[in-house]
């Protein structure tokens, strides 16, 4: 089998997410219930040029696809897709923030125009908004046998897209707790452990509402697949108390990793993929899926309305759901792989470090961990304004 390289030192892909309402487009679509913004099913498609025009344009986040160790401008799995299919891919690393990108392409979508992109990758909480607005096309699963066969059952039917008709996970991850075991001198097992006296002033929480709320609710025993407004406000009350007594050092984006490495922070909300990378330099940093559970999230592929190369995009998505390409991608990005069958490919690698990834529960969660993972119900359009205002006050946004 071809060798698969493992990336361990590049910076994390997930970046600080802006507070909700940071763009004019979001302000215009407050609540996402504006009738003029909704696109009916019959108005979403355009003439598909895929058969004659063997190309597509794909917008993704930085550092979210495998690159060649000797030439970072080359993307091995993407090049292999081109050789296999004759389809050329214009791969654009233009998504740095969910809200910012929403503002960038929303004028075209609300006016029933093409965005110039055939495929985009957005975090699932934002995917929910696109699906509600009718801004993405339903995929033809007849063109995607690998997706139908290999998609992890845990990810198959989120509340915002039952059956994954409009979205397919690109990579997945876990929001849990990271801590420095050597510096702290003990284990962390529960969300409530963050409020212990020996962690006063040495804890950070994520600043983004959509990134932070689910894990904190789980710490209160809430089923995040069906949480209520009362659950949300109870969680906010708790976080406000911890802020007042100085337990929380600050609210962060991805810069929590710097605080953890420096020792300024001993425990924090964290993403599983980040911690895998931090452990390469400091094995004392640990990641915990708390006993109460943790949030399983995805960044998902979608085909926007009026895309000109829908069939080509569907074929590309299906290519990455074959175990071989999925394994090569996972070895580089180090997030939770949405294709469990890729585990056997990694295990067979002649490279010891790559083969070890097959046994890493933060990439392929074991049975015990899987029982504690859940996909949170998304924040609805009617809830978002009120909830964002309260959370942003607490987080100082």
C-alpha positions, 0 to 999 in steps of 0.5 A: 500500500502507498505510504501515508504521511502523518502531520504533527507539527502544523498549526490547527485548522480551527480558528477563532469564530467571530461573534454572531452578527458580525456582518451586514448580511447576518444583520439583514437575515436576523433570525434566518426567517426572512421570506425573501431569503428562502429558496424553494426546491424548484429554484435551487438547481441550474443546468449541470455542465459536469459531463462537458466541463470536467472541473469544479471549484471547491472552497475549504478552510486552510490546513484542511487537506493533505499536502506533500511533505516536500512540496506543500503546494501539492495535494496528493489525494486531490491529484489522485482524484484528478488522474482517476476521473479527469476532473480538475479541481480549483481548490480555494482555501478561502474559509476562515470563519463561518459567519464571514463566509456566510456574509460573503456568499449570501447575497448571491444565494438569496438572489438565486444566483450562482456563488462561483463555487460547486462545493463548500465546507462549513461547520454543521451548526452553520450548515443548519442555517443553509439547509433551513434557508434552502441554499444547498442542493440535495445530493444524488446518493446514486452517485455516492455509493461510498457515502451510503456504505461507509459514513459513520452511523454516529454522523448519519442523521443530525437533527438539522439534516435527517438522513444527511440529504444535503450535507456530508461530513468532511471531518469530524471532531470532539469538543471536550476538555484538555489539561496538563496532567503533570502540572495539575497533578491529578486527573480530570474526569467530569465537566464539574472538575473545571470548577475545582478550587485548585483550578481557580483562574487557570481555566478557559472556555471557548468564546463562540456560543455554538462551540461552547454551549453543548459540553457545558450543558452535558456537564449538567446532565442534559441530553444535548440532542433535545435541550431546552431554553431552560437548560441553556439559561441554567448553564449560563447562570452557572458560567456567570457564577464562575466568572464572578468568582474568578474561576475562568481566566478568559474566553478564547478561540483557538488561542487556548492552545497557547495558554495550555502549552505555556502553563498559564492555563491548566484545563480548558474546553478543547477540540480533539484534533488540536490536542493530538497535535499538542501531544506530539510535543508534550505527552502530558497534555491529555484530552478527556471525553467527560463521564457526562458526555461530549459533543461530536461535531462535523465540518460538512460538505455542501453543494450550493444552489445554482452550482454548475458542476453538481455531478462532479462535486458529488463524485469528489465527495464519494471519492473521499469516502473510499477507505484509501483516500479517507485514511490518507486525509485523516493521517494528515488532519488528525480529526475524527474520521467519518469513515470507520473503514479507513482504520484498517488502511491505517493499521496496515501502514508500514510507517509505525506512527501512521499505523498507531493512528488506527488505535487512537480513540480521538481519531477512531473512538472506541465503543466506550467513548462512542456511547458518550458522544452526541450531536447537539440540536442546533440553535434555531432561528427563533432562539439565536438572537436571545441566546447569542446576546446572553452568551456574548455578554458573559463571554465579553464579546 
